[in-house]
């Protein structure tokens, strides 16, 4: 026993030292960015910046996380919608006329969401009269969240550092020269939105502006209609915004005018950037009832200006590292030859990896980059990360850069709990309270149902209606009814990981009311099953008996899987809270008679309630595998028949797809316990796309996910999928190394989270578990699984079926050591 204790103590020391050993956690390049997807992102959940690293005219593209077009959702959206519900159900359940149902569904649409907007550009002009710089490098250090550009001109080294401080809620830029008085530059602001520039005598330039009252999606361009409208005379005008930049220097001179700031003969210059909008909540007009954005922006910059640069930087680094350093992940380079890829710039390194190079350190860099992006884009008190996180340069961004809640928003938060960033999950969970309010109005107006509902798209205003400008949307994406139900899974998952019953008590009413809507929405089919009608499988179509492409049907597999997941989570939540037994019993009874999973003639899991032919057998969405991931309905041990059907489905679908689609497939193959196939998808996700996106789905030079165009969800799915390969806990057990690929022969991960309130560290060698440590957050039983016999604190495991499982009573705060039996 003493030998075992010493061994585990050494293991603990080994793993806790990993963080300092995580060298190379930075993205670096030997040339400036030309395209936006080559620039480097910084953010604090409020301000986002894309840093190009240019020499003579540096560009930092700015965002503010609440800067959206529009205002509160209208109270009356489509009063006639409900009259079409019964005819749709008649067409589907009795006539099986899917074309008729499709046309009627269009009459049940509301307005499009509003758009997330760019704040503007910060330009630093530093003329060197065309002289060529040398020793150029730009770098983003993930461990400090500081972006640095360094170059030399005429023997003078110049350094620019940029970070977004969450404690101070400002962006900070420091520019230094290696020779006294060598900094001559100007600072300017502009924006694609309506704006004016003013200056203050205290070395400050101010950009004040107005967002549009409405922006149409970039894919919606009807004739005789302005896509961007600034004045809404019938409703609410858009929000106001302000951005301020203040220059601080101990040497040289600074002047300010409407052209910007002008600095001469400085040796070191600090610029502080603040930003604010008049957004005052989802239910208040940001123009008439908005916050005072001028006072907010001025207060932030004044407070930060009283601090030293060193103090601001240290607070920023400490704040970032208390989240980032919770998890370390190291893969030992077991290549036959010394790996020289780490000496290459990241874009060249990514190209080499795409061509087949072995580079495990790039994989761990990508993993931690996903965590970095979540810390930068989603902070408590702010809005959730959208389709582009917090970074967008377009007035009409792809898909409005909104919340696409038929997969993408949910995918953004898959790594939040498992990679020990639970706080970054809170913006989404808080926003669900908003969505449930607007969703209740939509449930009543559109469907005469109790509870609340949300569809395919949403925004900062909580849009919950089916979008489509009241008839212009294709039902294949517009008329989908499970957005709210799926999002409720995140409320349950936060509790499952944290075991926070106070949180669950606040989340339960939202979950329950989603279930109430669903009980109202379900109808019986001719076989007596509860089904959804109308129903779609997001963005995919089938062929009816006449060979016509159709979208609207009955009881799609995704619908029924999400509902089964929601009911199960609400039932377990009510049990945990010891409340609402009658409602729990009702859900339990209805759940027994939900339309079941079905297999097709090829052994695959059917996507629709009949074995329809798909219009695109390799479609990027594989929504009917929800029960495998992120759900927990399909597993090898509990539902082996459907486990094999899910595998067959993925084999038929193939590995091709967009960036985020490949990311989801990593998670599916991990849940299928096939680490080698999951790893194959990692390599495809990290396919070099090129700045122009012509390389297809994969990864851009700055490691952003290429849909293409850019969507951040693939980054988050990649990080989550790698975690699923090392640790799974969705089945009520801590499964160590469930899908470890052969390529990851030796490695260690520290600080992962498992459901049940457990923190897990794992060390492996020769492709097998070497040691693990599990720390309990509460008293309780931990059921541990591994693919070979093991002991926990020297207590032997018992064999169950073909695997090895052990249940261990754990005490809060204590560590439990897992060691394989040789």
N, C-alpha and C positions, 0 to 999 in steps of 0.2 A: 504493500500500500504506500509506503514511503517513497519507493521508486516511482510509482505512478504520479504521486503528488509533485515530486520534483520535475518529472517530465512535463506535466501540465503547466507548472510555473514557468518553465522555460518556453513553452509554447505561447503562453500569455505574453511574455516579454517580447517574443519574436513578432507576434502579430501587432502588438501595440506600437512597435517601432516602425511599422510599415509606412505610416504617414510621412515620416521624414525621409523614408527610402523611395517615395514616389517621385523620382526625378523625371524630368522631361514632360511634366504636365503643362505644356504650353504650346500654343500655335505660333510658329514663326515663319517669316517670309523674307526673301532678299530683294523684294521690289514692292513699290506701292500698289495698292488696289486700283484697278481700272474700272471694274464692274462692282455693283453693290454686293453681289454674292462673293466677292473677294475681301470685302471690308470686315473688320473685327467688331463684334458686338459687346457693349457694356450696358449695364442696367441695374436699377435698384427697385424694380417693380412699379416705379412712378416715371422716371426718366429713362429713356433708352437712347443709345447712341451707336451709330455705325461709323467706325473710324477707318479712313482710307489710307492714312499714312503717306500722303503726298508731301513733296519737299517744299515747293514754292507756293502752292495753294492747297493747303490741307483742307479736307472736307470732312466734317462730322455731321452726319445726317441725324436729326433729332426727332424723338417721339415723346409724347406725354400720354400715359396709359388711359386717361379718361376722355381724350379728345376724339369724339365721334360726331358725326352729323346728326341732325334731328333733335327730337325731344321725346317726352313721354308717349307711350303707345296710346293711340286713340281709344276712347271708351267703346265706340260702336264701329266695328270693322266691316262686317258683312252680315247684316241682320237677316238676310234671306237664306243664309247657308243651311240652316237646319232643315228646311223644307226638302232638301235634296237627299238627306240621309236615308230615309225610308226607300225612295226609288233606287238608290244605289244598292241597298241590301236586297231589294227585290231582284234587281238585275244580276246580282252575284249568286245569291243562294237559290233562286228558283229558275231564272232564265239562263244563267251562266253566260250572260252577254257582257263580256269584259270590255268591249269597245264602248258600250253604252255607259258602263260604270266609270270608265276613264273620263268620258266627256262630262258626266255629272260631277265627278270629283273636282274638276276645274272650277265649277261654280261654288265650291266650298273653300275657296282660297281667300287670303287676306292680302296685306301689303308686304312688300319686301322689307327686310331689315335695313337699318341704317349702317353706315360704313365707318370703320376705324380709319383715322386720317393721320397724315404726317404733320408734325409740328413745323418743321422747316430745316434749313441748313445753317450750320455755323462754319464760316470760311475764315481761315487764317492765312493771310497772304504775306509771305516772307521772301522777298526778291533776292536772288543771288546772281542776277544778271546772266542767267543761263549757264552758270558754271556747273560742271558735272559733280554730283556728290559721290563720295566713296564710303566704304564701310557701312553700307546701308543695311538696316534690319528693322523690321517691325515685329512685335511680339505681343501675344495675349497670354498672361500668366494666369492659369485657372486657379491656382492656390491663393493668389492675392487679389484676383479680379482687377488687375491693373494692365492697361494696354500701353505699350512703350514703342515709340518710334525714335531711332537713333541713326544719325548720319554725320558725315564730316564734309565740310566745304572749305577749301583753302586752309586746311590744317586746323580748322575750328570744329570741334565736336558739338553737335546740337542734340538735345534730348527732349522729347515731349512725352509726358506721362498723363494718362487720362483714366479716371475712375468715376463711377457713380456711387456716391455714399448713401446708404440707407439711413444711418443715424442722423446725418445732416440734411438728407433729402435734396441734395444738389449734385451736379456734375462738377468735378474739379479737374483742371488742366494746369500742369506745370511745364513751363518751357525754360530750359537752361542752356547756356552757352559756356564753352570751355575757356573763353577769353572774355574779360570784362567788357561790357558795353557793346557786345556783338549782336544783340537782338534788336532788329528793326522790323516791325510787322504791323499789319492792320487786321482788325477783327470786324467781320460783317455778319449780319443775319438776314435771311430772306425766307420766304415761305410760298408754297403753291396756293395757299389760302389767301383770303383778303387780309391785308395787314398794313400797318404804318410803323415807322421807326422814329423814336425820339431818343434824346440823350440827356444825361444828368451831369452836373459839374463834378460829381464824385467818381469820375471814371467809370460810368455805367451807360450801357446802351440798352434800349428797351424795344422789343417787338410786341406790339399789341394787335390782336386780330380777331376775326370772327369766322366760325365754322359755318358751312352751309346748313340750311334748314333741311335739306334732303339730298342724298346722292344715290342714284340708281346703281345697281350692280354693273360691273364692267361688261357682263355678258348680256345685259338687257338694254337694247337700243332701239325703242320704237320710233317711228318717224314722227316729226312735228312735236317732239318732246325734249325739253332741256334735261340732260342727265344730272346736272348739278344746279340746284336752286338755292339761292341765298336768302331770299325773302319769302316767308310763308305768311301772307296777309290773313289767311283764314285760321291760322293756328299759332304755333310757337316757332319763333326764329331760333337759329342755331346758337350754340354756346360761344362765349367769348374765351379768349386765351391770351396769355402773356408769357413771354420769355425774356429774361434779363441776363446780361453778361457784365460782370464787374472785373476790372483789371486791378491787380495789386502788385506793386514792385517797389523795391527799396532803392533801386538805381534807375537812371534814365527818366524819361518824361512820358506821360500819358495824357492825351486829349480825347474828348468825345464829341461827336456831332452826329447828324442824321445819316452819315455814311458809315458810322461805326466808331471803333476805338483805334487810336493811332499811337503806337509805342515806338519810342526811339531810344537807342543806346542803353537798353536794359541788359543786365547780366542774367537775371532770373525773373520770370514773370509767372504769376498765378492768375488764372481766370476761373471765376466761379459762375456757374450757370444755374439758374433756377427756372422753373416752369410751373404754370398752374392754369387751370381752366375754371369756368364758372359752374361746372357740373355740381349739382346739389342733390343728387339722388335720382332714382329712376322715375319718380312720380312728380318731379318739379320741373317747370320750364327753365332751362338753363339761362335764358335771356331775362325773363321777367322775374324769376324767383331764384336766380343763380347766386352762387357765392361770389365774394369780392376777389377775383383772381389777381387783381393788382396788389392788394394788401397781402395776399398769401405769397406771391412771388417775391415781393419786397421784403417781407419778414424772413423768408428763408435765406435770401442772399445776405441780408444784414447780419443774421445770426452766424452764418458761416464765415463771413468776412472778419469776424472778431476772433476767429480761431487761427492758429498757425497751420501751415500746410502739413507739417509733421503730425500735428494733433488730428487733423482731419483724416489724413492717410492712415494713421494707426487705428483710429476708431473704425474706419472702413474695413481694414484688413481683419481686425478682431471680429467684427460683426460677420463678415463673409466666412471666415474660417470656423466659426462656431457651428456653422451648418455644413460647409464643404468638407471639413476634416473629420466628420463623423464616419465616413466610409473611405476605406482604401481598398484598392484592387490591383494586384500585381500578378502578371503572368511571366514566368521565367522563360527567357529566350533559350529554347533548347535546340536551336538550329545548329547544323554541322559547322557552319562558318560564323564568324563574328558578324553580327547584324550592323550594317553601316547605314541603314535607312534613317536612323535617328539623327544623322548628320545632315539630312536633306531638309529643305523647306517643306512645309506640310503639303503644299499643292503637288510638288514633285514626289513626295513620299506617298501621297494618295494615288498618284498615277502608277507608281511602281507596284503598290499593293493591288490595284485593279488589274495589273498585268500578271499577277500571281506571286508577287514577292511575299515572303514570310515576315511579318512584322507585328508580333503580339503587343508591343508597346503602343502601336497605333490603335489597336483595338481597345486597350485600357484608356488611352487618351480620349477616344470617341465616347466611351462609357462615361467618363468623368465630365466630358463636355456637356452631355445631356443634363447632368446634375447641375453644372454651372449655369446652363441656360434657364433651368427652372428657378434657381435662386435669383437670377437676374430679372426674370420676367414676372414672377408671381410672388408678391409679398403680402402678409396680413394687412388688412385695411384697404387694399387696392382691388381693382377688378381682376377677374381671372385672365390667364394667358389666352390669347385668341389664336386664330389660325397662323399668325406669324409671331406669336409670343408677345413681344412689345415693339417689334421693329418692322416698320413699313414706310416706304418712300412714295407710294402712289396715291394720288387723289382718288382714283377709283381702283382700289387694290383688288387683286384676284379674289373672287368670291367675297368681296367687301371686307376681307380680313375680319370676319365676324366669328361668332361661335357656331360652328357646324356640328350639331349635336346628334348626328346619326353615326358618328365614330370619332371625329377629329378632336373635339373638345375633351371627350373622355380620355382619348389616347394621350393627350397632353399631361394627364395626371396619373397615368399608370405607374411611373416610377416614384411618385411622391412618398407613399408610405413605405414601400419596400426598401428604398435607398435612403431612409432616415431623414426625409425632408417633409415631415408631417405638417409643419407650419405653413409650407408653401401650398398645401392642399386647401387651406382655409379660405382663400379668395373664392374658389369655386363653390365651396360649401356654403359660404355666406350669400353668394349670388343666388343660390337655389331658393333662398327665402323670397327674393324678388321675383324669380321666375314662377314660383308657386302662386304668388298674388295675381300677376297678369295671366297666368295659366288658368286660374279659377274663373276669370272673366271669359276667357276663350271657351272653356268647357261649357259654361252656361249659354253663351251666345251662339256658338257653332253647333253644339250637340245636345243642349238641354240636359247636361250631365252635372252631377255633383263632383267634388274633388277638383283636381287640376290636371292640365295636359300641356305638353309642349311638343313641337314638331321638328322640322329639319334644321331650321336656322334660328338664331337668336342674336342679341346684341347687348350693349350695356343698359339699354332701356327695358330689357326683359321681354322682347318680342316672343310671343308664344303661339301665334296663329300659323296655319300653313301659309307659306309665302307664295308669291306668284302674281301680285298685282291684280288680284281678283279675276283670274282666268288665264293669265299668260304663262303660268308655270307648268312644267311637265309633272304630272302626278308621280312619276317614277322617283322623283326626289321631293317634290313639294308636299304631297299628301302622305305623310308618314307620321304616325301617332304615338310613337314610343320614346320620344326624346326625353320627356320628364321621367318616365319609368326607369330608363337606363341611368340617367343622372343620379337617381336615388340610390343606386348601387354604391356611389361614392360616399354617401352619408354612412351607409352600413360598413363599408370598408375602413373608413376612418375609425369607427368604433372597434371593428375587428382587430385592427393593429394596435390601437392605443388602450382599449378596454376602459375608455372614459365614459362612464355612465351619465355624468352630467351633460356631456355633449349629446349622448344618445337621447336623453330626455328632450332636448331641444330639437333634435333631428326627427324624432319619431312622428310628430304630427305632420311633417312634410311628406314622409314616406307613406304614412297612413292615407293621407288625402290623395296621393297618386294612386294608391290601391283602390280607394273609393271610386275614383274616376274609372278605373279599369273594370271594376265590378259593374258599373253602369254601362260601360262600353261593350262588354262581352255579350254575345247572343248565342243561342243554341243552334247547331246545324241539324241536319236530318238524322244524324246518328246519335244525337244527344250530347255531343261534345260542346264545351264552351269554345267559341271561336271569335276572332276579330274580323269584322267586315264593315267597311273596306279595309284592305291590308296590302302593303307593298313590302318588297325586299329592297332596301335602299339602293337606288341607282342601277338596278339590274332588271332585265325584262325576260319574259318567257314567251313561247309561241302557243297560241291557242289551237284548237282542233283544226282551224282553217289555215294555220301557219302564220297568222298575223302576230306581230310583236305587241305584247301587252304588259302593263305594269300593275294594274289593280286586280286583286284577287281576294282570297279568303285565307285567314290563318297561316300566314307565312311562318316558316320555322323560326325566324328571328323574333317575330312578334310573340309567339308562344313561349320561346325560351326566355325572353326578357320578362314577360309576365310571371312565369314560374319562378324566376330569380327574385323578382320584386316581392311576390307573395312569401317566398321562403325567408327573405330578409326581414320583412315586417313581422312574420310569425316569430322568428328568433329574437327580434328586438323587443316584442311585447313580452316574451318569456324572460329576457334579461332584465326588463324593467318591472316584471310582475304586474302587468296591467293589461286591460282590454281583452279579457279572455273570450268574450262573446264574439268580438270581431275576429280574433285569432281563429276561433273555431270555424267561422264562416269562410275565411280564406283557406283553411285546411280542407274544408269540404269541396270548395270550388276547384282548388288545385288538383284534386283527385280526378276531375273530369275535364281538365284542359286538353285541347287537341294534342295528341302525343307526337313525339318524334317518329319519323318514318324513314325507311331505307328504300333506295331505288333499285332498279334491275341490275345496276353495275356494282351494287354493294355500297353506294355512296349515301350520304345523308341528304334527303330531299330538301330543296330550298322552298318549295311551295307545297300546298296541301294536296296537290296531285303531281304526278310525275310528268310535268311539262318539260319540253325541250327548251334549253336556254338559248337566247339569241347570241350570247357570248360565253361559251363554256369556260373561257379563261379570264373572266371579268375580274377586275381589281378588287371589288368587294366580295368577300366570302362571308356574308353576314349570318348565314345560317349556322355557322360554327360558334356563335355566341356562347352556347352552352359549354363549349370546351374552354374558351377564353374570350372575354374576362369572366364568364360565368363559371359555375362549378357543378353543372349537371352531368357532364360527360367526363368519365375517367376510366382508366384501365381496370381498377379494382371494383368500382361500383356499377359501371355500365359497359362491360367489355365489348358488347355487340356494337354499340354506338361509338365507342372508342375506335374500333376498326373502321367503321363507316366514316368517321371524321377524317381518319388517315387517308382513306380512299378518295374522299372529296378533295383533299389537298393535292393528292397525286394527279387527279384529273384537272384541277385548276392550274397546276403548274407553278413554277417559281417566279415567273415574270410578273412585273407590276411596277407601279409607281413607288416612290420612296416610302411613303407611309404604309402602303400595302405590303411591301417587303418586311417592314417593321412588324406588322401584325402577324405575318407568317412566322417570324422568328418565335414569337410568343406561342403560337399554336404548336409548332414543332417541339418547343420545349415542354409544353403540356402533354404532348404525345411521347415524351421521354426519349426523343431522338436528337441527341445533342449534335451529332454530325450533320444532320440535315439543317438544324437550326444554325449551325456555324456556316454552312453553305450559304444561307440567306444573309448572315452577317456580312460575308464577303460581297454579296450582291448589293446589299444596302450601302456598303462603302465603295460602290462603283463610282469612279470619277466621272462626274457629269459634265464638267467644263462650265465656265462662267456663262456661256450662252445656252446651257441646258440641252444642247443637241446630243449629249451623251445619253439621254434618257433618264429615267428615274435613278436615284442614287444619292450622291453627295457632291455638293459644290466645293470649290477650292477652300472656302472658309469653314467647311464641315457642316454647313447648313444642309438640311434635307432638301433634295430636289424632287418635287412632285413629278415633273416640273410644272409650274414655277415653284418658288420656295413655299413650303409649309413646314412648320416647326414640329409637327406631330411625329414625323418619322424619326427625328432625333430622340424624342422622348420614348417612342416605342422601342427603338434600338437599345436604349439603356435598360428599359424594363425587361425586354426579352433576354438580355444577357443575365440579368438578375434571376429570372425564372429558370435559367439553365443551371444556376448555382444553388438556388433555394426556392422551394415552393411550400405554401402553407394553406392553400385554399380548401383543402379537404380535411381540415381539423388536425393536421399533423405537421411537424417540422420535417420536411423531406430534404435531406442533405445531398447535394450534388445529384439531382434527379436527371439531368441531361448534360453531363459534362462531355464535351467533344474530345476526340482524340488529339486535336491540335492544341488543347490546353492541358498538357501533360503535368505540369507543375505550376502551382499558383497559390494565392492566398487572398482572402477577402475578409475585411473587418467591418463590423458595424451595420450589417444588414438587419432588417426588421422582419419578423414573422408574425402572422396573425396569432392572437392570444397574448400579446404583450411581451414578446421575446426578442432579444438582441442576439445576433448569431455571428460568430467568427469561424471561418473555416480555413484549414490548411490542407492541401492535397499534394500527392506526389505519385508519379508513375500512373496517373489517371485514376487514382483511388483516394478515398478519404484517408488522411493521415491523423489529423486531430481536429476537433471542433470545440467551441465553447459557447454555451447558451446561458444567457442571463435573463432572469425573470423579472418583469415589472410588477407582477402581482403574485399572490399565492394562487396556486392552481396546479393542474395536471398538464404536463407537456407530453404529447405523443410524438416520438421521434422515429423517423424512417431512414434507412440507408440500404444500399444494395448488397451489403455484406454484413456478417455478424459484428457486433460492437458491444462495448460496455459503456455505462454512464456512471462515473464515480466508482468504477470497479464492480458494478452490478451487471451481470450478464443479461443479454437480450434473449427474448423468446422468439422462435420462428413462427411467422404467420403466413400461411400459404407459401408463395414463392419469394417473399421479401422478409426483411428483418425489421421488426417494430418493437419499441419499448415505451411504456407509459411510465413517467417519472413524476412524483409529487415534488413540486418546486416551491421554494419560499422567495418572497419578494426580495430583490437585490442580491440574491446569491448566484454564484456561478456554478454551472454544471458542465463537466468535461466529458466529451465523447471520444472514445478511442477504439479503433477497430481491433477485433481479435485476429491475430495472425494465424 
